[in-house]
Amino acid sequence: MSPTPSTCGEVPSVAALQLLNDEVAACRRCDRLVAWREQTAADKRAAFAGEDYWGRGVPGFGDPGAAIVLVGLAPAAHGANRTGRMFTGDRSGDFLYAALHRCGLANQPTSERVGDGLELRDAYITAAVRCAPPANKPTPVERDACRPFLQRELALLVNARVAIALGAFAYGVLCTLGGVRPRPRFGHGAVADVPAASGAGTSRALGGIAHIVCSFHPSQQNTFTGRLTADMADAALREARRLADLPPV
């Protein structure tokens, strides 16, 4: 999918983003994650037995000119690890993209596979860890090995002003990268301000991102139990739009 970039702000480096995405897909740095993602792709879930799994690192997806960057934990074993696109092909993605559509950040409410016509506007989706981890729990070493990908990605998303942390894991990674100290307690709807980088004028350690909006992760555990509702997700996205100076919807 070739996203339609936003018309405002600086011109993003689409070629540089593509090179980074290619590097993510080719990465074999973490032996445990490589073994798990490839074994999952070989074994498959019965419902997807006839499909070819992606089974590699999953690159970011969305509008290169995005003002809002959503950061999740890691690809799901039979979701993004299967389809090759963030939050695509599982229940978490069903919930998230429906919310993005309601809030004017996606052209359709569904995300089933690459090439399904989905486009994001003013939004970009990525993750703190790029390979599906066993039990959905990356180790600290795996988290730190992947962190430079996110740091480089945020630097290339030159119009990004707000990050949405989808869960406490992503929030911790963003706060570490952004030098947020003291770190406000994670909670749905909480907002952390990213300090300007020392001696760098108005620049920040998270590229141009000045705020981190917290959201509970759209996992089935959260959405099926009502811990995260559609109204709560919409409220976080609308607050991100406000902080990014995007018009209300």
PyMOL commands that set and color helices and strands:
alter all, ss='L'
color gray80, all
select helices_A, chain A and resi 14-26+31-43+46-48+80-83+91-102+134-136+140-156+168-178+220-223+230-243
alter helices_A, ss='H'
color red, helices_A
select strands_A, chain A and resi 61-62+68-72+123-127+162-166+191-193+211-215
alter strands_A, ss='S'
color yellow, strands_A
deselect
rebuild
show_as cartoon
